[in-house]
């Protein structure tokens, strides 16, 4: 299966993650929700090893970058749940979801990737959308 299949699956799964997380916060605290997420994610690691491990893919540099990435993701998860607890999902989720714009910009600056004009327009529209969402909240 190609990257579009996996990107689409990610979209569906992350929609469910955000939506169900907001509902869970009706009866659980952000910390409880984040801890449960961490436990479930740990269990899912075994699925990931079964499905996607590549021989020779455990290079030390990749491991350390993965640790730092995981720390950032975990901290972001906690702040996401705190935001969801305090704000409406219709504002919090789209604002938190604008992070790909910054990933794209960092990739251009630090990884020498290129953006097309259409992608640049998309980034601009995403920024405008985030401003509009923030103004409405």
C-alpha positions in Angstrom: 0.0 0.0 0.0 1.2 3.5 -0.8 1.6 6.6 1.2 -1.8 8.0 0.3 -3.5 5.0 1.9 -1.5 5.5 5.1 -2.1 9.2 5.1 -5.8 8.7 4.7 -5.8 6.1 7.5 -3.9 8.6 9.7 -6.5 11.2 9.0 -9.4 8.9 10.0 -7.6 7.7 13.1 -6.6 11.1 14.3 -10.1 12.4 13.8 -11.3 9.7 16.1 -8.5 10.3 18.6 -9.3 14.0 18.9 -13.1 13.5 18.9 -13.1 10.6 21.4 -10.6 12.4 23.5 -12.9 15.4 23.9 -15.7 13.1 25.0 -13.4 11.2 27.4 -12.6 14.5 29.1 -16.2 14.7 30.3 -15.4 12.1 32.9 -11.6 11.9 33.0 -8.9 14.5 33.7 -6.4 15.5 31.0 -3.6 13.7 33.0 -5.7 10.5 33.2 -6.5 10.7 29.5 -2.8 11.2 28.6 -1.6 8.3 30.9 -4.2 6.0 29.4 -3.1 7.1 25.9 0.5 6.4 26.8 -0.3 2.9 28.1 -2.3 2.1 24.9 0.5 3.5 22.7 3.0 1.3 24.5 0.8 -1.7 23.6 0.5 -0.5 20.0 4.3 -0.5 19.8 4.2 -4.2 19.6 1.9 -4.0 16.6 4.2 -1.5 15.0 7.2 -3.9 15.4 5.2 -6.7 13.8 4.0 -4.6 10.9 6.7 -2.1 10.0 10.1 -3.0 11.4 13.0 -2.9 8.9 16.2 -4.9 9.4 19.0 -2.7 10.5 16.7 0.2 11.4 17.9 0.7 15.0 20.7 3.2 14.4 21.7 5.1 17.5 21.0 8.5 15.9 17.5 7.5 14.9 16.8 6.1 18.4 17.8 9.4 20.0 15.8 11.5 17.6 12.9 9.2 18.2 13.2 9.7 21.9 13.2 13.4 21.5 10.3 13.2 19.1 8.4 11.1 21.5 9.0 13.5 24.4 7.7 16.4 22.2 4.7 14.3 21.2 3.9 13.3 24.7 4.2 16.8 26.0 2.1 18.0 23.1 -0.5 15.4 23.9 -0.8 16.7 27.5 -1.2 20.3 26.4 -3.7 19.1 23.7 -5.9 17.5 26.3 -5.5 20.5 28.6 -6.7 22.7 25.7 -9.5 20.4 24.9 -10.7 20.4 28.5 -10.7 24.2 28.6 -11.9 25.0 25.1 -14.2 23.7 22.4 -13.1 20.9 20.1 -14.2 23.0 17.1 -11.5 25.5 17.9 -8.8 23.5 19.7 -8.5 20.7 17.2 -8.1 22.8 14.1 -5.7 25.2 15.8 -3.5 22.3 17.1 -3.9 20.7 13.7 -2.1 23.5 11.9 1.3 22.0 13.0 1.9 20.5 9.5 2.3 24.0 8.1 5.3 24.5 10.4 6.6 21.1 9.6 6.5 22.0 5.9 8.2 25.3 6.5 10.9 23.7 8.6 11.4 21.0 6.0 12.0 23.7 3.4 14.5 25.6 5.6 16.3 22.7 7.2 15.9 19.7 4.9 16.1 21.5 1.6 12.7 20.3 0.5 10.7 22.3 -2.1 7.2 23.5 -2.1 5.1 24.1 -5.2 3.1 27.3 -5.6 -0.1 25.4 -4.9 1.4 24.1 -1.6 2.5 27.6 -0.7 -1.0 28.9 -1.3 -2.3 26.0 0.9 0.0 27.1 3.7 -1.1 30.6 3.4 -4.8 29.6 3.5 -4.1 27.3 6.5 -2.6 30.2 8.4 -5.5 32.5 7.6 -7.9 29.7 8.7 -6.1 29.4 12.0 -6.3 33.1 12.6 -10.1 33.0 11.8 -10.6 30.1 14.1 -8.7 31.8 16.9 -10.7 35.0 16.4 -13.9 33.1 16.7 -13.0 31.3 19.9 
